[in-house]
Amino acid sequence: MLWIKSLHIVFVASWFAGLFYLPRIYVNLADVPADSAAERDRLLGMARRLLRFTTLLALPALVFGGWLFLGWGIGKGAGWMHAKLLVVLLAIGYHHACWSLLRKFVAGRNRRSARWFRFFNEVPVLLLLAAVILVVVKPF
């Protein structure tokens, strides 16, 4: 079980590293002048590659987490685990939102400001903080 838990932690940390950095690329994309196609294309390429890689990291994080929950029964029936599962669903939703925002950038339909993306960038920090507190402190 400790191997599975260790792998889960490593992949969650890696997944969130991607979720921390991807919106920073969006901040830069939102600030690209309309006449700077080369810079826009470079940032879009970076965002595409990072999002694909981040998705590949999310999958084992979710598989190992599911294994701990379903296979080992960690947290079954506990209030903190229900809250953590909600945080996981929110993180998956955030990840999906990143896909959606990238599609808008690619299509040239982004209407959000760099300032908005700076706030959007803080969401995964709060999600990770909540998940860690729920798992370590187990407040309920």
GINOR-V810195 format. One record per pair of residues at least 24 apart in sequence whose ideal C-beta (glycine too) atoms are under 10 Angstrom apart, sorted by sequence separation. I is the first residue (numbers start at 1). J is the second residue. If there is no record, write none. Layout:
# GINOR-V810195
i=(I,I)
j=(J,J)
This chain:
# GINOR-V810195
i=(22,23,21,22,25,21,24,25,62,94,97,98,61,22,21,22,62,94,95,61,62,93,94,19,22,18,19,22,91,17,18,21,58,90,91,94,18,20,58,90,93,18,19,17,18,90,91,17,18,58,90,91,15,16,18,19,14,15,18,19,87,88,91,14,15,17,18,55,87,90,91,15,16,54,87,90,14,15,16,87,14,15,55,87,88,13,14,15,51,54,55,86,87,11,12,15,16,86,87,11,12,14,15,84,85,87,10,11,14,15,51,83,84,87,11,12,13,50,51,83,84,86,87,11,12,84,85,10,11,12,51,83,84,10,11,47,51,83,84,8,9,11,12,50,82,83,7,8,11,12,80,81,7,8,10,11,47,48,80,81,84,8,9,47,79,80,83,7,8,9,78,80,83,7,8,48,80,81,83,6,7,8,44,47,48,80,82,4,5,8,47,75,79,80,4,5,7,8,75,78,79,80,3,4,7,8,44,74,79,5,43,44,78,4,5,75,4,40,1,8,40,65,1,4,5,4,40,5,1,4,1,23,30,19,22,26,29,1,22,25,29,32,23,34,16,19,23,26,30,12,15,19,22,26,29,18,22,25,29,16,23,26,12,19,22,26,15,18,22,25,30,29,30,30,31,32,30,31,26,30,31,29,30,26,27,28,30,31,27,30,26,27,29,30,27,28,26,27,26,27,25,26,23,24,27,23,24,26,27,22,23,26,23,25,23,24,22,23,22,23,21,23,20,23,19,20,22,20,21,19,20,19,20,18,19,17,16,19,20,15,16,19,16,17,16,15,13,16,12,12,12,9,9)
j=(46,47,46,47,50,47,50,51,88,120,123,124,88,50,50,51,91,123,124,91,92,123,124,50,53,50,51,54,123,50,51,54,91,123,124,127,52,54,92,124,127,53,54,53,54,126,127,54,55,95,127,128,53,54,56,57,53,54,57,58,126,127,130,54,55,57,58,95,127,130,131,56,57,95,128,131,56,57,58,129,57,58,98,130,131,57,58,59,95,98,99,130,131,56,57,60,61,131,132,57,58,60,61,130,131,133,57,58,61,62,98,130,131,134,59,60,61,98,99,131,132,134,135,60,61,133,134,60,61,62,101,133,134,61,62,98,102,134,135,60,61,63,64,102,134,135,60,61,64,65,133,134,61,62,64,65,101,102,134,135,138,63,64,102,134,135,138,63,64,65,134,136,139,64,65,105,137,138,140,64,65,66,102,105,106,138,140,63,64,67,106,134,138,139,64,65,67,68,135,138,139,140,64,65,68,69,105,135,140,67,105,106,140,67,68,138,68,105,67,74,106,131,68,71,72,72,108,74,71,74,72,94,101,91,94,98,101,74,95,98,102,105,97,108,91,94,98,101,105,88,91,95,98,102,105,95,99,102,106,94,101,104,91,98,101,105,95,98,102,105,110,110,111,112,113,114,113,114,110,114,115,114,115,112,113,114,116,117,114,117,114,115,117,118,116,117,116,117,117,118,117,118,116,117,120,117,118,120,121,117,118,121,119,121,120,121,120,121,121,122,121,123,121,124,121,122,124,123,124,123,124,124,125,124,125,124,124,127,128,124,125,128,127,128,128,128,128,131,128,131,132,132,135)
